[in-house]
């Protein structure tokens, strides 16, 4: 898998001697964190295709050339964001699915975990599920690999849930997986448009909604 500084073949390599340096007295590692946070917001809001490197630089208080020095290209910065958020989401979902309790409680555990990992960077979900990425590109392939991993987890979880009710129909499981993944994306989208709602608020809301659905 590519590292956080991976970039497309057209990327410009980082400037010589820049690896350990920061800007304006800020250590490089801290500056990278700031850039990633701003980029996550920009890519999440506008998608890779329409995201502005100038806007990202402006939020951080650095120049556009500094972004290219750190990440090589716009593609390299997007990939760094992707590799920052996707493994965290995968690990979070895996841990929630492995948690103790009946299978019927797994959906709520997963939703709660997703909300908490995205609390500070809600747009990160839409970096992973960026609809502006062009099929056939390195960026699309990288995002698709991570999406497929999450999709496989969803397939496993929905199949287990149905199996607990005596349903072994693979088409039912596949249909429910699509319902589930669409629901998670829709809930994150709703949450993003309601910034006053915390991760805890959303977890409680989903508990109420799931209870109402089961009834």
N, C-alpha and C positions, 0 to 999 in steps of 0.2 A: 504494500500500500504506500502511496506517496506520503512524504512528510508534510508538515504544516506549511513549509515554504515551497512546496511543489508548484510548478507552473507549466503552462503550455510550451510547446517547442518554440514559440515566437517570443518567449519571455526574455527580458533583459536581465542578466545576472546581477546580483548585488555588487555594489561598488567595493573595490579592493580595500581591505582594512576596516570595513564598516561593521563587522560582526560584533565586536564588543562595545562599540560606541553607542551612546545615546544622543539626545539632542537637548540643548538648553539645560544641561546638567541632570537630565532625567536618564536613568539607566536604560539600556536598550530593551531589556526584558519588559520593563514597565511601559515603555513607549509602545512596544508591540501590543501589549494588552490594551492600551488605549485605542490604538488603530483598529484592532480586531473588534472591539466593542462598537466603535463608530461604524465600521464596515458592516458588521452584523445588522445594525439598524438600517443602514442604507440599502443593502442587498435585500433584506427582509421586506422593506417597504416598496421598493421599486423593481426588484428582480435584477439579475446580472446585466441584462441587456440595457436597462435604462439607468442603472446606478451611476452616480457621478463621483469620480475620483476627487474632483475639486471639492465637492460637498464633504466627503470623508475627511480630506485634509483640513478643511475649515473647521470641522467639529473638534478635531484634535489640536489644532493650532500649529500645524506643520505645513510644509510646502508639498505640492504634488510630487516633485522629484524625490522627496524623502520617502514617500510611499513606495516608489519604484526601487529606491535603494534598499528598502527593507524587504519587499516582497516580489520584486522583479517585474510585475505586470498586474493589470486588473484581474486577469485570470489567476495569477498566483495568490493574490489577496483573497479572491473568492474561495479558492481551494483551502487556504489557511483557515478561513471561517468554517468551511464545511468540515474539515478534519478536527476542528475544535469542538463543534457541537454534536456531530453524528455519533462518535464513540460514546459520549456522555449519555445521549439519549438511549442508545442500544443497551448500555450497561444498566441504566436506570430501569428500563422496561424488563430486562432479564431478571433483575433483583426483585422487582415487584411481582413478576409472575412466579418466582420461586418462593415467595413469602408464605408463611403459614396461614391456614384458613381454608375454608371451602372454595371450590372453583367458582361458585356464584359470586364471591367477593373479589375475584381477580380483576374484573373490569374497573371497579372503583379504585383498587390499589394502583393499577396502571395509570389511570387518569390522574390520580393524586400525585403520583411520582413524576409524571410528565409536566404537570403544572409547576411543581416545585423546582424542577431542574431548569425550567424556562423563566422562572420568576423575574430575574434581572434582565433577560434578553428574549423577550417574547417573539421578536422577529426572527429568531434563530430557526424556528420551525419552518419558516418560509424560505430560508436559505436552503435547507435540505429539500423542500418541495417547491423549488423554483420552476415555474412554468415557462419562463423565458429562455431556458437552456435549450439549445438546438440539438436534436438527436444526431448522433454520429460524431459529436465533439468529445474531447477529453473531459470537459466539465460535466457534460450530460452523463457520460459513463461513470465518472466518479460518484456523482449524486445517486445514480441508479443503483450502484453497488450497495450503498448504505440503505436506500429505500427498500431494496430487496431483502436485506437482513431484517429490517423492521417488519416488512410484509410477511416474512417467514414466521416471525414471532407471533404476529397476529393470526396467521393460519393455524399455528399450533394451539394457541389459546382458545380460539373459537371452536376448533375441533374437540378440544378437551371439554369445553363447556357443554357442547351438544352431546358428547359421549356420556356425560354425567346424567343426561336425561334419556339415555337409551337410544339416541339418534346417531347412527353411523353413516348417514347419507353424505357422501363427499361433496355433492352439489349443494346441499344445504349448508355445509361447512364453508364452502367457497363463497356462497352468497352472503352468509353472515360475516365473513371476513371483510368483504367489500363494504357492507353496512358499517362495520366497526371502524375501519380505517377512514371512511368518509365522515363518520361521526366525530372522531377525534380531531380531524382537520377542521371541521366546522366549529367545534367547541373552542379550539385554539383561536380561530378567526374571530369568533364572538368575543372572546376574552381580550384579544388585542384591541378591539374597538371599545372596550370598557376598561380603561386603564385604572379606574378606581377599585376594581375587583382584584383582590390578592389571590395567591395560589390557594391559601386556606379557604377563602370565600368560594373559589371555584370547586374545590374538593367537596365542600359542604353542599354546594348547589347540585353537583353531580350525584351525590348520595341521595338527595331528595328526588332527582329526576329518575334515577335508576329504580328507586323504590316505587315510584308512581308507575313506571313501565311494567314492573313485575306484577303489580296488582291488576 
